[in-house]
């Protein structure tokens, strides 16, 4: 009679132990299963009640009749219970069904969406995703949230206020890093006007889809390393170094991309000269 989880129910308007409290008091096994009390007979359901004492008249008899009325309209199957997705005729759940279901509510489609790259850890992608949404706790962002920030200047150049766009795009320190990344990856030097340009830059270069995915992964790792260097300068007073960031980008990107892509043709030797994929 009682469900294993108090908040659940399998029939009726609510859990039976709440709908029929007097019967629940005299049930001998509080966590009994449905098939221990009801089974299919040749002429309909067979009830196998197990009360701690005989049912008295009045309220208990009324609740018993209510219980029989509730369960009598349910068809008891002999197979295993399973979950059923009510929004598809097959009863099977698919993520695509959710998308179709929500589409009926006139949900607006964003102009652009962030593309996650599974060749780098999620923590790396989250930094770029946050930067694209302007949700990183830069000095200007903290000031907008009424956090007392004594100095808004960029930790890298000390010339302009530290916003996400400045930190990753327009700061001279970041531009030097991007120029070196372009040289190493053997792609034309690029000028980004906003952060979305960095996220989409891999698509403007020629080559196979693998090469474009590698470039995108490298750009995400670069953003992550720049943000990491910024935090080290902010909280540990570590002097930012272009050489250190570039070395970290190359080594970390190599380890993540090689292991996650499972491409055995990628070696450290051809990675250093970026002789991978055409």
C-alpha positions in Angstrom: 0.0 0.0 0.0 2.8 2.5 0.8 5.2 3.6 -1.8 8.9 3.3 -1.1 9.3 7.1 -1.6 6.7 9.1 0.4 6.4 11.7 -2.4 5.5 9.2 -5.1 2.3 7.5 -6.1 1.3 5.0 -8.7 -2.5 5.3 -8.8 -5.2 7.8 -7.6 -4.9 11.4 -6.8 -2.0 10.9 -4.3 0.0 8.3 -2.3 -2.3 5.7 -0.9 -0.8 6.0 2.6 -2.0 9.6 2.6 -5.3 9.0 0.9 -6.2 6.1 3.2 -4.5 6.8 6.6 -6.6 4.5 8.7 -6.0 1.5 6.4 -2.3 2.3 6.4 -2.2 2.1 10.2 -3.3 -1.5 10.1 -1.2 -2.6 7.1 1.2 -5.2 8.4 4.0 -4.4 5.9 4.3 -0.7 5.4 6.5 -0.9 2.3 4.7 -3.7 0.6 4.8 -3.8 -3.2 1.7 -3.7 -5.5 2.1 -7.4 -6.6 2.1 -8.5 -2.9 -1.5 -7.2 -2.5 -3.0 -7.4 -6.0 -2.7 -10.0 -8.7 -4.7 -10.9 -11.8 -7.2 -13.7 -11.5 -9.2 -15.5 -14.2 -12.2 -13.3 -13.4 -10.5 -10.0 -12.5 -8.1 -8.7 -9.8 -7.5 -10.8 -6.7 -6.8 -8.9 -3.5 -4.4 -10.3 -0.9 -4.7 -7.9 2.0 -2.6 -8.5 5.1 -4.0 -6.4 7.9 -2.5 -6.5 11.4 -6.0 -7.0 12.7 -9.5 -7.5 11.2 -11.0 -4.4 9.6 -13.6 -2.7 11.8 -16.6 -1.0 10.4 -17.1 2.7 9.8 -14.1 4.7 8.5 -11.9 1.6 7.8 -14.6 -0.1 5.9 -15.2 3.1 3.9 -11.5 3.4 3.1 -11.3 -0.2 2.0 -14.2 0.3 -0.4 -12.4 3.5 -1.7 -9.2 1.5 -2.2 -11.0 -1.2 -4.2 -12.7 1.4 -6.3 -9.3 3.1 -7.0 -7.3 0.0 -7.9 -10.2 -1.8 -9.8 -9.9 0.6 -12.8 -6.1 -0.2 -13.1 -4.9 -3.0 -15.4 -2.2 -4.9 -13.6 0.4 -6.2 -16.0 2.6 -9.3 -15.3 5.8 -7.8 -16.7 8.3 -5.5 -15.1 7.4 -1.9 -14.5 9.1 0.7 -16.7 9.1 4.4 -17.3 7.0 5.7 -20.2 7.4 9.0 -21.9 3.9 10.3 -22.4 4.8 12.8 -25.1 5.6 10.2 -27.7 3.5 7.4 -29.1 6.3 4.8 -28.6 6.7 5.7 -25.0 10.5 6.0 -25.4 12.3 9.1 -24.2 14.5 11.1 -26.6 16.1 14.5 -26.1 14.7 15.5 -29.5 11.2 15.1 -28.1 11.9 17.7 -25.5 13.0 20.2 -28.2 9.9 19.5 -30.2 7.7 19.8 -27.0 9.2 23.2 -26.0 9.0 24.5 -29.5 5.2 24.9 -29.2 5.7 27.7 -26.6 7.2 30.0 -29.2 10.7 29.8 -27.7 13.0 32.3 -29.4 16.1 30.9 -31.1 19.3 32.7 -30.2 21.2 34.3 -33.1 24.3 32.4 -32.2 25.0 29.6 -29.7 28.2 28.5 -28.1 29.7 25.3 -29.6 31.2 23.0 -27.0 34.4 21.2 -28.0 34.8 17.7 -26.4 38.5 17.7 -27.1 39.1 20.0 -24.1 37.8 19.6 -20.6 34.5 21.3 -19.7 36.2 23.7 -17.3 38.1 25.1 -20.3 35.0 25.6 -22.4 33.2 27.2 -19.5 35.7 30.1 -19.4 35.0 31.0 -23.0 31.3 30.4 -22.6 31.3 32.8 -19.6 33.4 35.3 -21.5 31.0 35.3 -24.4 28.1 35.8 -22.1 30.0 38.6 -20.2 29.7 36.6 -17.0 33.4 36.4 -16.0 34.2 38.2 -12.7 36.5 40.8 -14.3 37.1 44.0 -12.4 34.5 46.0 -14.3 32.0 43.2 -14.0 32.5 43.1 -10.2 32.1 46.9 -10.0 28.8 46.6 -11.9 27.7 44.1 -9.2 28.4 46.7 -6.5 31.6 44.9 -5.3 34.2 47.3 -3.9 37.0 47.2 -6.5 39.7 49.7 -5.7 41.3 49.6 -9.2 39.6 48.8 -12.5 42.7 48.8 -14.7 43.8 45.7 -16.6 46.3 43.6 -14.7 48.2 43.0 -17.9 48.6 46.4 -19.4 47.5 48.8 -16.7 46.2 51.2 -19.4 42.5 50.3 -19.8 39.7 49.1 -17.7 39.5 45.3 -17.3 36.5 44.0 -19.2 36.2 40.6 -20.8 36.5 42.1 -24.3 39.6 44.0 -23.4 41.3 41.2 -21.5 41.0 38.7 -24.3 40.8 40.8 -27.4 42.1 44.4 -27.3 44.8 44.2 -24.6 48.2 44.5 -26.1 49.4 41.6 -23.9 46.6 39.3 -25.3 47.3 40.5 -28.9 50.9 39.4 -28.6 49.7 35.9 -27.5 47.2 35.6 -30.4 49.9 36.6 -32.9 52.2 33.9 -31.6 49.4 31.4 -31.6 48.7 32.2 -35.3 52.3 31.9 -36.2 52.6 28.5 -34.5 49.4 27.2 -36.1 50.5 28.4 -39.5 47.4 30.5 -40.1 47.2 34.2 -41.1 47.4 36.7 -38.3 44.0 37.7 -37.3 42.4 40.8 -35.7 39.5 40.2 -33.5 37.0 43.0 -33.0 35.0 41.1 -30.2 35.2 37.9 -28.4 32.8 36.1 -30.8 35.5 36.6 -33.5 37.9 34.4 -31.4 35.2 31.7 -31.0 34.5 31.6 -34.8 38.1 32.2 -36.1 38.7 28.4 -36.7 35.9 28.4 -39.2 37.6 31.0 -41.4 40.7 28.8 -42.0 41.1 26.2 -44.6 41.6 22.5 -43.9 39.7 19.4 -42.7 37.1 19.4 -40.0 39.7 17.8 -37.7 42.1 20.7 -38.2 39.3 23.2 -37.6 38.3 21.4 -34.4 41.9 21.4 -33.2 42.2 25.2 -33.9 39.0 25.8 -32.0 40.3 23.7 -29.1 43.6 25.6 -29.1 41.8 29.0 -29.0 39.6 27.8 -26.1 42.8 26.6 -24.2 44.4 30.0 -24.9 41.5 31.9 -23.4 41.6 29.6 -20.4 45.4 30.1 -19.9 45.0 33.9 -20.2 42.3 33.9 -17.6 44.4 31.6 -15.4 47.4 33.9 -15.7 45.1 36.9 -14.9 43.9 35.1 -11.7 47.5 34.2 -10.7 48.5 37.9 -11.1 45.3 39.0 -9.2 45.5 36.7 -6.2 49.1 35.5 -6.1 50.9 38.5 -7.5 52.6 36.4 -10.2 54.1 38.4 -13.0 52.3 37.5 -16.2 54.5 36.1 -18.9 53.7 35.7 -22.6 56.3 32.9 -22.9 54.8 31.0 -20.0 51.3 31.2 -21.3 52.3 30.1 -24.8 54.2 27.1 -23.3 51.2 26.2 -21.2 48.8 26.5 -24.2 51.0 24.1 -26.3 51.5 21.5 -23.6 48.0 21.4 -22.2 46.3 21.5 -25.6 48.6 18.6 -26.7 47.7 16.4 -23.8 44.0 17.1 -23.9 43.6 16.9 -27.7 45.7 13.8 -28.2 44.0 11.9 -25.4 40.4 13.0 -26.1 40.6 12.7 -29.9 42.4 9.4 -29.6 44.4 10.2 -32.7 47.7 8.2 -32.6 49.1 10.3 -35.4 49.5 13.3 -33.1 53.0 13.3 -31.6 54.8 15.9 -29.6 57.3 16.3 -32.5 54.8 17.1 -35.1 52.7 19.1 -32.6 55.5 21.5 -31.8 55.8 22.4 -35.5 52.0 22.0 -36.0 52.4 19.5 -38.8 49.0 17.8 -38.1 46.0 17.2 -40.4 45.8 19.0 -43.7 
